[in-house]
């Protein structure tokens, strides 16, 4: 539909599709599927294993309590996995990806992406970290900096901090330039 639409899922497995406006969609308790299409959309899963796709535009996608799949598609998107073991794919654009609690898989896609992490959020994986282009933003305090360590991993380099961590697939510790790639705070 044209215009800025507001849509709600309910109990059951819902399919919500936006149009050319800045749409808002909220899933319900089922396994929901949402497509934002064009415009700067805001999509929120709830309970269930949801699929959210932003489409064209600068979209904001929030997973819910289960194992969700979020696709930003084109535009500078913000993807929040929240709870569960989620898969976040930013697509084309300069995206921000927040895995949240659980063992998440993050894919930035084309563009200069930011991968955001906090303490006690689980061990995640970044599939396509581009050194010198993408950034890791670790929300750990200066007092926790001593707890940040790296270890070799068969798939790349693994960074660990208090109650969390990330495997950057396909790269080694020597590929990273901490002043360019890792930002604390």
Backbone as numpy.savetxt, mean C-alpha at the origin, in Angstrom:
# Nx Ny Nz CAx CAy CAz Cx Cy Cz
-21.53 6.00 -13.34 -22.37 7.19 -13.34 -21.49 8.44 -13.34
-22.03 9.51 -13.88 -21.30 10.78 -13.85 -21.56 11.47 -12.53
-20.68 12.39 -12.18 -20.84 13.12 -10.92 -20.08 12.44 -9.80
-20.16 13.03 -8.63 -19.49 12.51 -7.44 -20.46 11.60 -6.70
-20.25 10.30 -6.80 -21.19 9.33 -6.25 -20.74 8.85 -4.87
-21.71 8.51 -4.03 -21.48 7.91 -2.73 -22.18 6.56 -2.73
-21.41 5.48 -2.54 -21.96 4.12 -2.61 -21.57 3.33 -1.37
-22.52 2.51 -0.90 -22.29 1.67 0.26 -22.59 0.22 -0.08
-21.67 -0.67 0.27 -21.97 -2.09 0.23 -22.69 -2.45 1.51
-23.22 -3.62 1.57 -23.94 -4.06 2.76 -23.47 -5.48 3.05
-24.26 -6.23 3.76 -23.93 -7.64 3.98 -23.95 -8.34 2.62
-23.07 -9.27 2.42 -23.00 -9.96 1.14 -21.84 -9.46 0.31
-21.66 -10.08 -0.84 -20.57 -9.75 -1.74 -21.04 -8.70 -2.74
-20.52 -7.49 -2.61 -20.99 -6.37 -3.42 -20.01 -6.03 -4.53
-20.55 -5.46 -5.63 -19.76 -4.94 -6.74 -20.16 -3.48 -6.94
-19.21 -2.58 -6.69 -19.47 -1.15 -6.81 -18.56 -0.58 -7.89
-19.15 0.18 -8.82 -18.38 0.77 -9.91 -18.69 2.25 -10.00
-17.65 3.08 -9.93 -17.80 4.52 -10.04 -17.80 4.97 -11.48
-17.81 6.28 -11.66 -17.81 6.85 -12.99 -16.75 7.91 -13.13
-17.13 9.02 -13.74 -16.14 10.06 -14.06 -15.91 11.05 -12.93
-16.65 10.99 -11.86 -16.49 11.94 -10.77 -15.57 11.44 -9.68
-15.48 12.22 -8.61 -14.71 11.84 -7.42 -15.64 11.03 -6.53
-15.61 9.71 -6.68 -16.55 8.83 -6.02 -16.03 8.35 -4.67
-16.99 8.04 -3.79 -16.67 7.44 -2.49 -17.43 6.14 -2.38
-16.69 5.08 -2.03 -17.30 3.75 -1.90 -16.87 3.13 -0.58
-17.83 2.51 0.09 -17.58 1.85 1.36 -18.12 0.43 1.28
-17.25 -0.55 1.46 -17.68 -1.94 1.44 -18.41 -2.32 2.71
-19.01 -3.47 2.68 -19.73 -3.97 3.85 -19.02 -5.17 4.43
-19.81 -6.17 4.84 -19.25 -7.32 5.53 -18.86 -8.46 4.61
-19.13 -8.37 3.33 -18.81 -9.47 2.42 -17.48 -9.28 1.70
-17.29 -10.11 0.68 -16.11 -10.04 -0.18 -16.44 -9.04 -1.29
-16.09 -7.78 -1.10 -16.51 -6.72 -2.00 -15.48 -6.45 -3.09
-15.98 -6.00 -4.25 -15.14 -5.60 -5.38 -15.56 -4.19 -5.78
-14.57 -3.28 -5.83 -14.87 -1.87 -6.13 -13.92 -1.35 -7.20
-14.48 -0.59 -8.14 -13.70 0.05 -9.19 -14.03 1.54 -9.19
-13.02 2.37 -9.02 -13.23 3.80 -8.96 -13.40 4.47 -10.31
-12.85 3.90 -11.37 -12.89 4.48 -12.72 -12.12 5.79 -12.75
-12.72 6.87 -13.26 -12.03 8.15 -13.39 -12.32 9.02 -12.17
-11.51 10.05 -11.98 -11.71 10.96 -10.85 -10.85 10.57 -9.67
-10.79 11.46 -8.70 -10.02 11.23 -7.47 -10.93 10.55 -6.46
-10.88 9.23 -6.44 -11.82 8.43 -5.67 -11.28 8.02 -4.31
-12.22 7.70 -3.40 -11.88 7.18 -2.06 -12.66 5.89 -1.89
-11.92 4.78 -1.80 -12.53 3.46 -1.66 -12.10 2.85 -0.34
-13.05 2.27 0.38 -12.76 1.65 1.67 -13.38 0.26 1.74
-12.54 -0.74 1.91 -13.06 -2.07 2.20 -13.49 -2.10 3.65
-14.03 -3.16 4.08 -14.40 -3.29 5.48 -14.04 -4.69 5.90
-15.00 -5.51 6.19 -14.72 -6.90 6.51 -14.74 -7.70 5.23
-14.07 -8.82 5.22 -14.00 -9.65 4.03 -12.71 -9.41 3.27
-12.43 -10.30 2.35 -11.26 -10.18 1.47 -11.68 -9.36 0.26
-11.38 -8.08 0.27 -11.89 -7.14 -0.72 -10.88 -6.87 -1.83
-11.40 -6.47 -3.00 -10.59 -6.01 -4.13 -10.99 -4.58 -4.42
-10.01 -3.65 -4.42 -10.27 -2.24 -4.69 -9.34 -1.78 -5.81
-9.90 -1.11 -6.80 -9.12 -0.58 -7.91 -9.49 0.88 -8.12
-8.50 1.76 -8.02 -8.77 3.19 -8.10 -9.08 3.70 -9.49
-8.46 3.13 -10.52 -8.63 3.64 -11.87 -7.81 4.90 -12.08
-8.21 5.71 -13.05 -7.50 6.96 -13.33 -7.79 7.97 -12.23
-6.84 8.82 -11.94 -7.01 9.84 -10.90 -6.11 9.58 -9.72
-6.11 10.52 -8.80 -5.31 10.42 -7.58 -6.21 9.86 -6.49
-6.16 8.56 -6.30 -7.11 7.85 -5.46 -6.54 7.50 -4.09
-7.44 7.31 -3.13 -7.09 6.84 -1.79 -7.87 5.56 -1.54
-7.13 4.47 -1.28 -7.74 3.16 -1.08 -7.39 2.65 0.31
-8.40 2.20 1.05 -8.20 1.63 2.38 -8.71 0.20 2.38
-7.83 -0.76 2.69 -8.28 -2.13 2.89 -9.03 -2.22 4.20
-9.41 -3.41 4.55 -10.16 -3.58 5.79 -9.47 -4.53 6.74
-10.25 -5.46 7.29 -9.77 -6.33 8.36 -9.23 -7.65 7.86
-9.36 -7.97 6.60 -8.95 -9.26 6.08 -7.79 -9.09 5.10
-7.67 -10.03 4.18 -6.60 -10.04 3.19 -7.11 -9.38 1.91
-6.72 -8.14 1.70 -7.27 -7.34 0.61 -6.27 -7.16 -0.52
-6.79 -6.86 -1.72 -5.96 -6.50 -2.88 -6.35 -5.09 -3.30
-5.35 -4.18 -3.29 -5.58 -2.79 -3.65 -4.72 -2.44 -4.85
-5.34 -1.90 -5.88 -4.64 -1.46 -7.09 -4.91 0.02 -7.31
-3.85 0.82 -7.30 -4.02 2.25 -7.51 -4.25 2.61 -8.97
-3.72 1.81 -9.88 -3.77 2.08 -11.32 -3.00 3.36 -11.64
-3.54 4.26 -12.46 -2.80 5.47 -12.83 -3.10 6.60 -11.84
-2.16 7.52 -11.72 -2.31 8.64 -10.80 -1.41 8.49 -9.59
-1.32 9.54 -8.81 -0.53 9.54 -7.57 -1.45 9.11 -6.44
-1.41 7.83 -6.12 -2.37 7.22 -5.22 -1.79 6.99 -3.83
-2.71 6.82 -2.87 -2.35 6.43 -1.50 -3.11 5.15 -1.19
-2.35 4.11 -0.84 -2.92 2.81 -0.55 -2.59 2.41 0.88
-3.62 2.05 1.64 -3.48 1.67 3.05 -4.02 0.24 3.21
-3.13 -0.69 3.52 -3.57 -2.07 3.66 -4.38 -2.33 4.92
-4.07 -1.64 6.00 -4.67 -1.84 7.31 -4.36 -3.24 7.81
-5.32 -4.00 8.30 -5.04 -5.32 8.87 -5.08 -6.39 7.80
-4.54 -7.55 8.11 -4.55 -8.67 7.18 -3.29 -8.72 6.35
-3.17 -9.79 5.57 -2.04 -9.98 4.66 -2.47 -9.46 3.29
-2.14 -8.23 3.00 -2.66 -7.53 1.83 -1.64 -7.47 0.71
-2.15 -7.24 -0.51 -1.31 -6.96 -1.67 -1.67 -5.58 -2.18
-0.69 -4.67 -2.20 -0.89 -3.30 -2.65 -0.06 -3.07 -3.90
-0.69 -2.58 -4.95 -0.01 -2.29 -6.20 -0.34 -0.85 -6.60
0.66 0.02 -6.53 0.42 1.43 -6.81 0.11 1.73 -8.27
0.66 0.95 -9.20 0.48 1.23 -10.62 1.33 2.41 -11.04
0.98 3.02 -12.15 1.73 4.18 -12.66 1.45 5.40 -11.79
2.48 6.18 -11.52 2.34 7.39 -10.70 3.25 7.35 -9.50
3.32 8.46 -8.80 4.13 8.59 -7.59 3.24 8.28 -6.40
3.27 7.04 -5.95 2.32 6.53 -4.97 2.93 6.42 -3.58
2.04 6.38 -2.57 2.43 6.09 -1.19 1.71 4.81 -0.79
2.47 3.84 -0.31 1.90 2.56 0.08 2.19 2.29 1.55
1.12 2.05 2.32 1.19 1.75 3.75 0.66 0.33 3.92
1.52 -0.61 4.24 1.06 -1.99 4.39 0.15 -2.19 5.58
0.51 -1.63 6.73 -0.25 -1.85 7.94 0.11 -3.18 8.58
-0.73 -3.64 9.49 -0.47 -4.89 10.20 -0.59 -6.07 9.25
0.18 -7.11 9.51 0.14 -8.30 8.68 1.39 -8.45 7.83
1.39 -9.49 7.03 2.50 -9.78 6.12 2.06 -9.36 4.72
2.41 -8.15 4.35 1.90 -7.55 3.12 2.93 -7.61 2.00
2.42 -7.56 0.77 3.25 -7.45 -0.43 2.96 -6.09 -1.05
4.01 -5.29 -1.27 3.86 -3.95 -1.83 4.60 -3.87 -3.16
3.91 -3.32 -4.15 4.46 -3.12 -5.48 4.19 -1.67 -5.85
5.24 -0.90 -6.02 5.05 0.52 -6.31 4.60 0.79 -7.73
5.12 0.03 -8.69 4.83 0.30 -10.09 5.71 1.42 -10.61
5.37 1.93 -11.78 6.15 3.02 -12.39 6.00 4.29 -11.57
7.07 5.07 -11.47 7.03 6.33 -10.74 7.92 6.29 -9.51
8.04 7.43 -8.85 8.82 7.57 -7.61 7.89 7.31 -6.44
7.95 6.11 -5.89 7.00 5.68 -4.87 7.62 5.75 -3.48
6.74 5.88 -2.48 7.16 5.87 -1.08 6.49 4.69 -0.39
7.31 3.89 0.28 6.82 2.74 1.03 6.92 3.09 2.51
5.78 3.13 3.20 5.69 3.64 4.56 5.56 2.47 5.54
6.37 2.53 6.62 6.35 1.46 7.62 6.40 2.05 9.02
5.81 1.31 9.96 5.80 1.71 11.37 6.20 0.50 12.22
6.57 0.72 13.48 6.91 -0.40 14.36 5.71 -1.33 14.57
6.02 -2.57 14.88 5.02 -3.57 15.22 3.94 -3.74 14.16
4.34 -3.73 12.90 3.37 -3.90 11.82 3.58 -5.18 11.02
4.51 -6.04 11.43 4.74 -7.29 10.72 5.88 -7.20 9.73
6.15 -8.31 9.06 7.22 -8.41 8.07 6.61 -8.35 6.68
6.94 -7.32 5.92 6.38 -7.12 4.59 7.43 -7.37 3.51
6.99 -7.33 2.25 7.87 -7.47 1.10 7.59 -6.34 0.11
8.66 -5.77 -0.42 8.53 -4.81 -1.52 9.12 -5.49 -2.74
8.31 -5.66 -3.77 8.72 -6.43 -4.94 9.55 -5.64 -5.94
9.42 -4.31 -5.99 10.06 -3.56 -7.08 10.70 -2.26 -6.61
11.43 -2.30 -5.49 12.05 -1.09 -4.97 13.14 -0.63 -5.94
13.05 0.61 -6.41 14.03 1.19 -7.34 14.93 2.14 -6.57
16.19 1.74 -6.37 17.12 2.59 -5.62 17.33 3.90 -6.36
17.44 4.97 -5.58 17.63 6.30 -6.15 16.36 6.91 -6.69
15.26 6.15 -6.71 13.97 6.65 -7.20 12.92 6.53 -6.09
12.72 5.33 -5.59 11.75 5.08 -4.53 12.36 5.40 -3.16
11.49 5.51 -2.16 11.94 5.79 -0.80 11.26 4.86 0.20
12.02 4.47 1.22 11.46 3.82 2.40 11.30 4.89 3.46
10.13 4.98 4.04 9.90 5.92 5.13 9.56 5.09 6.36
10.48 5.11 7.32 10.33 4.32 8.54 9.93 5.23 9.68
8.76 4.99 10.22 8.25 5.80 11.33 8.79 5.23 12.64
10.11 5.34 12.80 10.75 4.92 14.04 11.49 6.13 14.59
11.49 6.25 15.88 12.15 7.38 16.51 13.66 7.24 16.50
14.33 8.33 16.80 15.79 8.32 16.85 16.27 7.31 17.88
15.55 7.15 18.99 15.96 6.18 20.01 15.87 4.75 19.48
15.01 4.51 18.48 14.88 3.18 17.90 15.87 2.94 16.77
16.60 3.96 16.36 17.52 3.83 15.24 18.55 2.74 15.48
18.99 2.58 16.73 19.96 1.53 17.04 19.36 0.14 16.82
18.04 0.03 16.83 17.39 -1.25 16.63 17.23 -1.60 15.15
17.50 -0.66 14.25 17.40 -0.92 12.81 18.62 -1.73 12.38
18.36 -2.86 11.76 19.48 -3.66 11.27 19.10 -4.27 9.93
20.12 -4.73 9.22 19.88 -5.37 7.93 20.55 -6.73 7.92
19.94 -7.68 7.23 20.50 -9.01 7.08 20.32 -9.45 5.64
21.25 -10.28 5.18 21.09 -10.84 3.84 19.91 -11.79 3.84
19.21 -11.82 2.73 18.04 -12.67 2.56 18.14 -13.29 1.18
17.70 -14.53 0.98 17.81 -15.14 -0.35 17.13 -14.33 -1.45
16.11 -13.54 -1.10 15.38 -12.76 -2.10 15.85 -11.33 -2.23
16.77 -10.88 -1.38 17.22 -9.48 -1.41 17.82 -9.09 -0.08
17.50 -7.89 0.37 17.98 -7.44 1.68 16.77 -7.32 2.61
16.98 -7.71 3.86 15.90 -7.64 4.85 16.28 -6.60 5.89
15.41 -5.62 6.08 15.59 -4.61 7.12 14.65 -4.96 8.26
15.16 -4.88 9.47 14.36 -5.21 10.65 14.43 -4.07 11.65
13.34 -3.83 12.33 13.27 -2.86 13.41 12.30 -3.41 14.43
12.01 -2.64 15.44 11.20 -3.09 16.56 9.84 -3.62 16.10
9.68 -4.94 16.11 8.40 -5.56 15.79 7.99 -5.46 14.34
8.89 -5.17 13.44 8.53 -5.08 12.04 9.74 -5.22 11.15
9.48 -5.20 9.87 10.57 -5.28 8.92 10.05 -5.38 7.50
11.00 -5.41 6.57 10.65 -5.50 5.16 11.78 -6.19 4.41
11.40 -7.00 3.44 12.36 -7.58 2.50 12.25 -6.78 1.21
13.36 -6.19 0.79 13.42 -5.49 -0.50 13.95 -6.50 -1.51
13.08 -7.01 -2.34 13.46 -8.08 -3.25 14.35 -7.58 -4.38
15.34 -8.40 -4.73 16.16 -8.14 -5.90 17.29 -7.15 -5.71
17.52 -6.68 -4.49 18.63 -5.74 -4.27 19.43 -6.19 -3.06
20.61 -5.63 -2.90 21.44 -5.92 -1.74 21.59 -4.66 -0.91
22.14 -4.80 0.29 22.36 -3.66 1.16 23.24 -2.63 0.48
24.24 -3.08 -0.25 25.15 -2.15 -0.93 24.49 -1.33 -2.02
23.35 -1.78 -2.53 22.62 -1.01 -3.55 21.94 0.22 -2.96
21.64 0.18 -1.67 20.92 1.28 -1.02 21.87 2.41 -0.66
21.38 3.62 -0.80 22.08 4.80 -0.30 21.20 5.38 0.79
21.52 5.13 2.05 20.62 5.52 3.14 20.19 6.98 3.10
21.07 7.89 2.68 20.66 9.29 2.66 19.63 9.58 1.58
19.55 8.73 0.56 18.57 8.94 -0.51 17.35 8.04 -0.38
17.55 6.81 0.07 16.50 5.81 -0.01 15.73 5.58 1.28
16.36 5.78 2.43 15.72 5.48 3.72 15.55 6.78 4.50
14.32 7.09 4.83 14.01 8.32 5.57 13.38 7.92 6.89
13.91 8.41 7.98 13.39 8.11 9.30 12.54 9.27 9.81
11.52 8.93 10.59 10.72 9.97 11.21 9.27 9.85 10.95
